Amino acid sequence: MKLGDIFLNHNKKSSPQDESFQNKRIKGKEIWVYIIFGIWAIINLFPVYWMFTFSLKSNEEIFGTNVAGLPKEWLWSNYETAMGSGNMGKNFLNSTLIAIVTIAIVMLFSLMATFALTRFIWKGRKRMNNFFMLGLTIPIHAAIVPIYVTLSKMDLINSYLALIIPYAAFSLAMGILICTGFMQELPIDLDEAACIDGCSTWGIFFRIIVPLMKPAVATVSIYTFLQCWNELMFATIFISDSVHKTLPVAIQALSGTYATNWGPIGAALVLATFPTIIFYVFFSKKIQDSFIAGAIKG
């Protein structure tokens, strides 16, 4: 092949027509990706749409031909019935209080335990980490009876602590696991520089480590919140009075013995789901950052 042919072939490969064709192919692939993800998003959002329309229908529409369509008559009274049934408002506040306190406890102890396991060298720290990880292997059902007996002896049945303590205990292992992966990637030079500047151990923890752990904090908060907000078994067994009952128990109580009005139950489900969506919206950016950071570290 002659030198001139090489230049001609090179010019052909980098011609504007070829570049425009390649750009069109790339854009075409991007369009297909958007279409596929758009369809997947619609499939995942359909249950939310169905639950909202379900909450505004009567039993005749729910069990009739108009199952997935918009309500013929928008029964906003279902929400009034759901909020007026029993102590729905009080149960909502109970769930909120229990979730907030549990998240605070889990985050504090997870970060402190991870700080001790990853930033200090001491005998038995690996065994202690393995001991914490054993919490992931304990089934909840196997621990109900021992927990109930312990709470009874401590006179904590029918109290907020009867749910806060088990929720925090079962979420702590996952919190330590998530925080450990992030804290191990933080350079130890930060601790040494802060120590040289006169920062104490607690100062390093609260001023250096905790601000850098925001993605992990958001991830653990979402996980703990979902565990507390949707939990039913502990809330049913450990709480029997109406004063301390949580929202899932209140929703379960809306079903009748012989007949059930499903519209108010759908309305209660919407009210129970709404805080989860709001909670995720506020922390979604941090959770995305945590996934990105994990992918980069991997």
N, C-alpha and C positions, 0 to 999 in steps of 0.2 A: 504494500500500500504506500502510495506517495504521501509526502508531507502535506501537500495541498489537500489530499483527500481527508487526512486526519483533521485538518482545520475545518473542512466542510462538514464532516460528521459532527465535530464539536459544536459548530454553529447550528446545525440542525437540532441537536439535542437541547440547546438552550434558546431556541427560537421563542418569540412571544406567543406564537400559536400553541406550542407544546406546553408552555407554562400556564397559559389560560385554560388549556384542556385539563392539566393536572389540578389546577385550582377548582375547576368545575367538579372533577371527580371527588376531591376532598370535601367540597361543600355538599355534594350529593350524599356522601357517607355520613356527614354530620346531620343532614336532614333525616336520614333513616334512623340515626341514633336518637334524635329528638322525638321522632314518631314512636319508636319502641318504648322509650322512657315515659312519654306522654300516656301511652296506652297502659303501661304498668302503674303510673300514678292514678289514673282513673279507676283501675281495678282495686287499688288499695284504698282510694277515697270513697268507693261505692258503699262500704259498710257504714261510714259516717253519714252519708246522704240518706241511706235506708233507715238508720236509727233516728235521724231528725224527722223524716216524714212519718215514720212509725209512731213517733211521740205525739203527732197531731191528728191521728186518725181514731175512729171508733172501732169497736170490735168487729162490726159488720164489714168495714173496709179492710181491716187487717186480715180477716179470714175469708174475704170475698175475692173478687177478680182483680181488684186494684191493690195488689200486694206491693209492687215497687214504684208505682206512679205517685204523682203528687196528690195530696188529700183533696177530695171534692169539697169537704167542709173543714176549714182549718180550726181545730179544736184547741185553742190556746188555754182553755179551761183545764186541760190535762195537767198543765204546769201548776196551776193553782191547786188542783186536787193533790198533786204530788207533794207540794210544799206544805199543804194543810193537813196531810195525813200524818198523824202521830207527831213526833218531834224531829221532822226532817231537817229543819234549820239547825237545831241543836246537834243532831248527829253529824251534819256537815261541819260544824265548828269543832266537834270532837275529833273527826278525822283530820282536819287541818292542824289542830294543836298537836296531835300525836305524831303526825308526819313531820312537822317542823322541829319538834324536840328530838325526834329520832334522828333526823338528818344532822342536826347539830352535834349530837353525841357521836354518831358514826364518823363524821368528818373529823372531829377533834381527836378521837382515839385512833383513827386510822392514820392520820398524819403524824401524830406523836409516836405511835408504834413503828411506823415506817421510818421516821427520822432516827429512831434508836437502832433499827435493824440495818440501815444502809449507811449512816454517817459515822457510826462508832464501831470500833473493833473491841469486842468483848467475848469471853468464852461462853459458848452455848447459844450464840445468836442464830446460827443456822437451825439448831434444834427448836428454838423458840419460833422461828419463822415457819418451820414444818408443823409445829403445834397449832399455830394460827390457821394454816392451810387445811388442817383436819376439819375445821368448821365447815368447809365446802362439801365434805363427804357425809355429814350427819343429816339423815332425812328428818324433815320437820315432823312427820307422823310418828316417828319413833321417840321423839322428845316431848310429846304432848303430856303424857302422864307424869314424868318427872318434873316438868315445868309446873304443871298444875299443883302437884303436891308441895313443891317448894314455895310457890306463890301463896298457897293456902296457909302454910306454916308461918309465912311472913305477913299474913293478913293483908295481902295486896289484891285479892280477887275483887272484882267490881271497882277497879280504880284505873286511872290512866297508866300508872306504872305497870299494871298487869299486861299491857300491850307494848308499852315503850321498851321495856327491858328485853322481852323476846325478839322484837323487831330489830333492835339495835344489835343484839347478840348474833342473830343470823345474818345480818348485813355486814358485820364487821370484817369477816374473813374476805369477802369480795372487795370491800373497800381497801383493805391492806394489800391485796393482790394487785389492784389497779394502781394504787399510789406507789407501790414498790417499783413497778416498771418505769414510772416516770421519774421518780426521785433518783434511781440509779443512774439515769442519764445526765443528771445535773453535775457539772464539774465540781470536784471537791475543792478546787482552787477558790471558789466563791466563799466557802466556809473559812479557808485559811486567810483570805484577804480581809474578810469581815473581822476575824479574830485579831489580826494585826492592828486593825483600826480601833480595837478596844470593844468590840461587840461581844456581849455575853452569849451563852448557849441559847438562852431563850430569845435573845435578840436576833441571832442567826436564824432561828426557827421561824419567828413571826415576821421578820423584816426581809429576809432573803428567800427562804425556802417556800413559805406559804404563798407569796405573790407569784412565784414561778410555777406553782402547782394548780393554777386556775383551771386548765383543761381537765385535769384529773378530778378536781373538786366538782366540776360540772357533771362529769360522767358518773361519779359515785352518787351525787345528789339525785340525778334522774333515776338511777337504779334503786336507791333506797326509797325514794318517793313512790315509785310504782309498787315496790314490795309492801309498803305500808298502806297505800291508798286502796289497793285492790284486794287486800287480804281479808278473808272471811272466816276461816276455820278458828284461828285464835280468838278473833273478835266474838265468835258465837259461843265458844267454850268458856273463856275467861271472864266474859261480861254477860251478866244476866239482868241487870237493872237497866231501865230505860234512860237513865241520866248519862251513862258513859258509853252507850252504844254508838257504833260508827256507821258511816253511810252505807257500806255494803249490807250490813245487817238490816238497816231500815228499808233498803230496796227489797230485800228478800221478804220482809214482813208485809209488803204491799200485795203480794199474791194471796188471794182468798182461799178458803177451804173448799168451797163448792163452785164458786165462779170467780173469775179474775178479770178486772178491767185493765187491759194491757196498755192502753194509751198512757195513763199516769205512770206505769212502770217504765215505758219508753222515755217519758219526760224526765223521770228520776235518773235514768241512765245517761241522758244528755247532760243533766246537771252534774253528774258524777264524772263524766268524761271531760267536760269543759276545763276544769282546773289542770288536768293532765296536759291538755293541749297548750294552755297558757304557760304552764311551767316549762314545757319543752321549747316553746317559742323564745323564752327569755334565755335559755341555756343552750340553744341549738348551735350558736356560733362557737361557743367553747367546746361543745362536743365534736363539731367538725374539725376544730383545731387539734383536738386530741387524736382523732383518727389520722389526720395528716401527719402529726408529729410521730405517731406510731408507725406509719408507713415509711417515713424518712429514716427513722431509727432502724427499722427492719432492713 
